[in-house]
Amino acid sequence: MYGDYWNLSCLPFENNGDPQFFFRAPSHESALLKLQYVIEQGKGAAVLVGGHGLGKTYLTQVLECELSEQFSPVVRLMFPRLDGAQTLRLIARRLGAPLKEIPIESHPEEVIALLEDRLSELAEAGKCPVLIVDDAHLIQSPEVLQSLALLLSASQVVGLSLSLILLGQPELLPQVERVPALDDRVPVRIALQPLKDQETQQYIQHRLQVAGLQESIFDEHALHSFAKLAKGAPRRINQLCDLALLVGYADRLPILTEVEIEAAALELTCVSID
């Protein structure tokens, strides 16, 4: 709606996972490199934690784009509301294993055996699958984490390549630690940090430039307001910027100030009913 008004080639603040908008802040770049290391060097597993809206899922979408075709398929699971055996069956199905050969009530070891066969087939085809579990901190059953550990163990014993990435809030770390079989198989743990004030300003300018805008449409005070109101969370920054650009378009403003940014923040947190 406001793209033409601001001379944008595309909307710069969509929360849609478009990798071209990835801003390589030090914390995010470091996390990306560590995840690449785990996958490309066959280290097994990693845990990536961080607060709401810091870009954990987005980071893995960028990661997927930067990995070579060898590291596929990439299987994504939202936290599975399943028991251990059901979780393994879901993974097997996503990897293309012939589940019809295994009864629904099968023991996890039977599904693991089927997964080993499927991983062997993928290895023969030169493929190294990656399993990403999002919102893993919401997994309440240790049995699920134990099943993931069992899968990792089985793949490592027979020399097959499988990478597991767990994403979640910071409380995921102690959850993993309480499952020794999994804890021992996670060599890399990463805590994603919020953007610093200067990084927030650079992040905004970067996304505007990718969208084709070279000059700034936010004054200096507006940029400082983003840092204060968004607390370094990219998702929140995107929401504020998107709404501010809409307000500027509606009011036909030539530039956006802290007044528009604070008004946008108020709209995101309050709903007035006449």
FIROMAR-310891 format. One record per residue (C-alpha): residue number from 0; residue in three letters; x, z, y. Coordinates in steps of 0.2 Angstrom, whole numbers. Layout:
(rec NUM,ALA,(X,Z,Y))
...
! end
This chain:
(rec 0,MET,(0,0,0))
(rec 1,TYR,(14,5,13))
(rec 2,GLY,(27,-6,6))
(rec 3,ASP,(25,-21,18))
(rec 4,TYR,(24,-9,33))
(rec 5,TRP,(41,-2,29))
(rec 6,ASN,(48,-18,24))
(rec 7,LEU,(51,-12,6))
(rec 8,SER,(54,-24,-9))
(rec 9,CYS,(46,-11,-20))
(rec 10,LEU,(40,7,-19))
(rec 11,PRO,(56,18,-19))
(rec 12,PHE,(48,35,-24))
(rec 13,GLU,(39,32,-40))
(rec 14,ASN,(41,45,-54))
(rec 15,ASN,(41,31,-67))
(rec 16,GLY,(59,32,-74))
(rec 17,ASP,(65,16,-67))
(rec 18,PRO,(84,17,-70))
(rec 19,GLN,(89,6,-55))
(rec 20,PHE,(85,21,-44))
(rec 21,PHE,(96,33,-53))
(rec 22,PHE,(106,43,-41))
(rec 23,ARG,(123,49,-48))
(rec 24,ALA,(124,66,-41))
(rec 25,PRO,(138,76,-49))
(rec 26,SER,(127,87,-60))
(rec 27,HIS,(117,72,-66))
(rec 28,GLU,(132,61,-69))
(rec 29,SER,(141,75,-78))
(rec 30,ALA,(126,77,-89))
(rec 31,LEU,(124,59,-93))
(rec 32,LEU,(143,57,-98))
(rec 33,LYS,(141,72,-109))
(rec 34,LEU,(126,65,-118))
(rec 35,GLN,(135,48,-120))
(rec 36,TYR,(149,57,-127))
(rec 37,VAL,(139,66,-140))
(rec 38,ILE,(130,50,-146))
(rec 39,GLU,(145,38,-145))
(rec 40,GLN,(157,50,-153))
(rec 41,GLY,(145,56,-167))
(rec 42,LYS,(145,74,-162))
(rec 43,GLY,(128,77,-169))
(rec 44,ALA,(117,86,-156))
(rec 45,ALA,(116,92,-138))
(rec 46,VAL,(104,103,-128))
(rec 47,LEU,(100,98,-110))
(rec 48,VAL,(90,112,-100))
(rec 49,GLY,(85,113,-82))
(rec 50,GLY,(70,118,-71))
(rec 51,HIS,(54,108,-68))
(rec 52,GLY,(56,91,-60))
(rec 53,LEU,(75,91,-61))
(rec 54,GLY,(75,74,-70))
(rec 55,LYS,(79,79,-88))
(rec 56,THR,(68,65,-96))
(rec 57,TYR,(73,53,-83))
(rec 58,LEU,(91,56,-87))
(rec 59,THR,(88,51,-105))
(rec 60,GLN,(79,36,-100))
(rec 61,VAL,(94,30,-90))
(rec 62,LEU,(105,35,-105))
(rec 63,GLU,(95,24,-116))
(rec 64,CYS,(98,9,-105))
(rec 65,GLU,(116,12,-104))
(rec 66,LEU,(119,14,-123))
(rec 67,SER,(124,-1,-133))
(rec 68,GLU,(112,-8,-145))
(rec 69,GLN,(122,0,-159))
(rec 70,PHE,(114,17,-154))
(rec 71,SER,(96,13,-159))
(rec 72,PRO,(82,15,-162))
(rec 73,VAL,(79,29,-149))
(rec 74,VAL,(65,40,-155))
(rec 75,ARG,(56,51,-142))
(rec 76,LEU,(45,66,-147))
(rec 77,MET,(36,77,-135))
(rec 78,PHE,(37,95,-142))
(rec 79,PRO,(29,93,-159))
(rec 80,ARG,(14,104,-162))
(rec 81,LEU,(17,103,-181))
(rec 82,ASP,(26,113,-194))
(rec 83,GLY,(43,109,-201))
(rec 84,ALA,(38,97,-214))
(rec 85,GLN,(25,88,-203))
(rec 86,THR,(39,86,-190))
(rec 87,LEU,(50,78,-202))
(rec 88,ARG,(36,66,-208))
(rec 89,LEU,(33,61,-190))
(rec 90,ILE,(52,57,-187))
(rec 91,ALA,(52,48,-204))
(rec 92,ARG,(37,37,-198))
(rec 93,ARG,(45,34,-181))
(rec 94,LEU,(61,28,-190))
(rec 95,GLY,(51,16,-201))
(rec 96,ALA,(53,26,-217))
(rec 97,PRO,(40,21,-231))
(rec 98,LEU,(30,38,-231))
(rec 99,LYS,(18,31,-243))
(rec 100,GLU,(30,36,-257))
(rec 101,ILE,(29,54,-252))
(rec 102,PRO,(13,65,-253))
(rec 103,ILE,(7,73,-237))
(rec 104,GLU,(10,91,-245))
(rec 105,SER,(28,87,-249))
(rec 106,HIS,(42,99,-247))
(rec 107,PRO,(54,96,-232))
(rec 108,GLU,(68,92,-244))
(rec 109,GLU,(58,77,-251))
(rec 110,VAL,(55,70,-234))
(rec 111,ILE,(74,73,-230))
(rec 112,ALA,(79,63,-245))
(rec 113,LEU,(68,49,-239))
(rec 114,LEU,(75,50,-222))
(rec 115,GLU,(93,49,-229))
(rec 116,ASP,(88,33,-237))
(rec 117,ARG,(81,26,-221))
(rec 118,LEU,(97,32,-211))
(rec 119,SER,(108,23,-224))
(rec 120,GLU,(98,7,-221))
(rec 121,LEU,(100,9,-203))
(rec 122,ALA,(119,12,-205))
(rec 123,GLU,(121,-4,-216))
(rec 124,ALA,(113,-13,-201))
(rec 125,GLY,(125,-6,-189))
(rec 126,LYS,(113,6,-181))
(rec 127,CYS,(115,24,-176))
(rec 128,PRO,(98,32,-172))
(rec 129,VAL,(95,44,-158))
(rec 130,LEU,(81,57,-158))
(rec 131,ILE,(76,65,-142))
(rec 132,VAL,(64,80,-142))
(rec 133,ASP,(56,83,-125))
(rec 134,ASP,(49,100,-119))
(rec 135,ALA,(58,107,-134))
(rec 136,HIS,(56,125,-126))
(rec 137,LEU,(38,124,-131))
(rec 138,ILE,(41,123,-149))
(rec 139,GLN,(35,140,-155))
(rec 140,SER,(39,139,-173))
(rec 141,PRO,(57,142,-179))
(rec 142,GLU,(53,132,-194))
(rec 143,VAL,(53,116,-184))
(rec 144,LEU,(70,120,-177))
(rec 145,GLN,(76,124,-194))
(rec 146,SER,(69,107,-200))
(rec 147,LEU,(79,98,-187))
(rec 148,ALA,(95,108,-192))
(rec 149,LEU,(91,102,-210))
(rec 150,LEU,(90,84,-205))
(rec 151,LEU,(106,85,-195))
(rec 152,SER,(115,94,-209))
(rec 153,ALA,(109,81,-222))
(rec 154,SER,(114,66,-211))
(rec 155,GLN,(132,74,-208))
(rec 156,VAL,(135,78,-227))
(rec 157,VAL,(132,60,-232))
(rec 158,GLY,(141,53,-217))
(rec 159,LEU,(127,45,-208))
(rec 160,SER,(126,45,-189))
(rec 161,LEU,(111,53,-181))
(rec 162,SER,(111,61,-164))
(rec 163,LEU,(98,74,-158))
(rec 164,ILE,(95,78,-140))
(rec 165,LEU,(84,93,-136))
(rec 166,LEU,(77,94,-118))
(rec 167,GLY,(68,109,-111))
(rec 168,GLN,(68,123,-99))
(rec 169,PRO,(82,136,-99))
(rec 170,GLU,(73,147,-111))
(rec 171,LEU,(77,134,-124))
(rec 172,LEU,(95,140,-126))
(rec 173,PRO,(91,157,-133))
(rec 174,GLN,(78,149,-144))
(rec 175,VAL,(92,138,-152))
(rec 176,GLU,(103,152,-153))
(rec 177,ARG,(90,162,-164))
(rec 178,VAL,(91,148,-177))
(rec 179,PRO,(109,149,-183))
(rec 180,ALA,(108,133,-194))
(rec 181,LEU,(104,123,-178))
(rec 182,ASP,(115,133,-166))
(rec 183,ASP,(130,129,-176))
(rec 184,ARG,(127,111,-175))
(rec 185,VAL,(125,110,-156))
(rec 186,PRO,(142,107,-149))
(rec 187,VAL,(136,102,-131))
(rec 188,ARG,(124,112,-120))
(rec 189,ILE,(121,106,-103))
(rec 190,ALA,(112,115,-88))
(rec 191,LEU,(106,102,-75))
(rec 192,GLN,(107,108,-57))
(rec 193,PRO,(96,105,-42))
(rec 194,LEU,(102,93,-29))
(rec 195,LYS,(112,101,-15))
(rec 196,ASP,(106,99,3))
(rec 197,GLN,(118,84,7))
(rec 198,GLU,(114,76,-10))
(rec 199,THR,(96,77,-7))
(rec 200,GLN,(98,67,9))
(rec 201,GLN,(110,55,0))
(rec 202,TYR,(97,53,-14))
(rec 203,ILE,(83,48,-2))
(rec 204,GLN,(94,35,7))
(rec 205,HIS,(100,28,-10))
(rec 206,ARG,(82,25,-16))
(rec 207,LEU,(77,17,1))
(rec 208,GLN,(92,6,0))
(rec 209,VAL,(88,1,-18))
(rec 210,ALA,(70,-4,-12))
(rec 211,GLY,(78,-15,1))
(rec 212,LEU,(78,-4,17))
(rec 213,GLN,(95,-2,25))
(rec 214,GLU,(90,8,41))
(rec 215,SER,(84,26,40))
(rec 216,ILE,(66,29,43))
(rec 217,PHE,(68,48,42))
(rec 218,ASP,(76,57,57))
(rec 219,GLU,(89,70,54))
(rec 220,HIS,(77,84,55))
(rec 221,ALA,(66,76,42))
(rec 222,LEU,(80,75,30))
(rec 223,HIS,(84,93,32))
(rec 224,SER,(66,97,29))
(rec 225,PHE,(66,88,12))
(rec 226,ALA,(81,99,7))
(rec 227,LYS,(72,115,12))
(rec 228,LEU,(55,110,4))
(rec 229,ALA,(59,102,-12))
(rec 230,LYS,(73,114,-17))
(rec 231,GLY,(83,100,-24))
(rec 232,ALA,(70,94,-37))
(rec 233,PRO,(70,75,-38))
(rec 234,ARG,(52,74,-43))
(rec 235,ARG,(47,85,-29))
(rec 236,ILE,(57,75,-17))
(rec 237,ASN,(49,59,-23))
(rec 238,GLN,(31,66,-21))
(rec 239,LEU,(35,72,-3))
(rec 240,CYS,(43,55,2))
(rec 241,ASP,(29,45,-5))
(rec 242,LEU,(16,55,4))
(rec 243,ALA,(26,55,20))
(rec 244,LEU,(28,36,19))
(rec 245,LEU,(9,34,17))
(rec 246,VAL,(6,46,32))
(rec 247,GLY,(18,35,42))
(rec 248,TYR,(9,19,37))
(rec 249,ALA,(-8,26,41))
(rec 250,ASP,(-3,33,58))
(rec 251,ARG,(8,17,62))
(rec 252,LEU,(23,28,65))
(rec 253,PRO,(40,19,68))
(rec 254,ILE,(50,34,61))
(rec 255,LEU,(46,50,51))
(rec 256,THR,(50,67,58))
(rec 257,GLU,(50,85,50))
(rec 258,VAL,(31,86,56))
(rec 259,GLU,(26,72,44))
(rec 260,ILE,(37,80,30))
(rec 261,GLU,(29,97,32))
(rec 262,ALA,(12,90,33))
(rec 263,ALA,(15,81,17))
(rec 264,ALA,(21,97,9))
(rec 265,LEU,(6,106,14))
(rec 266,GLU,(-5,92,7))
(rec 267,LEU,(4,94,-10))
(rec 268,THR,(1,113,-11))
(rec 269,CYS,(-16,115,-3))
(rec 270,VAL,(-33,106,-5))
(rec 271,SER,(-46,109,9))
(rec 272,ILE,(-64,108,6))
(rec 273,ASP,(-76,104,20))
! end
